[in-house]
C-alpha cells in the first residue's frame, strides 16, 4: 500500500494506481473537475498514464457554476 495526500488528508492507495483509477474510486468520473499533483495541473488526457507515487499531493477541485 502507498499513502498519498488527497485534498490535505492522508489517503491509502494500491501501488501502481493511475490518476484515472483514483478518480473512478472517488466516484468523480464524468464530472467537471480539475486535478493537480504536487501543485502541477494534470491534463485529463494524461490521467490514464499518470501513476501516483508515495506522498504525492493530489488536489481535486470541482467546477462550480454561477454568475
Secondary structure, 3 states (H helix, E strand, C coil): CEEEEECCEEEEECCCCEHHHHHHHCCCCCCCEEEEECCEECCHHHCCCCECCCCCEEEEEECCCCC
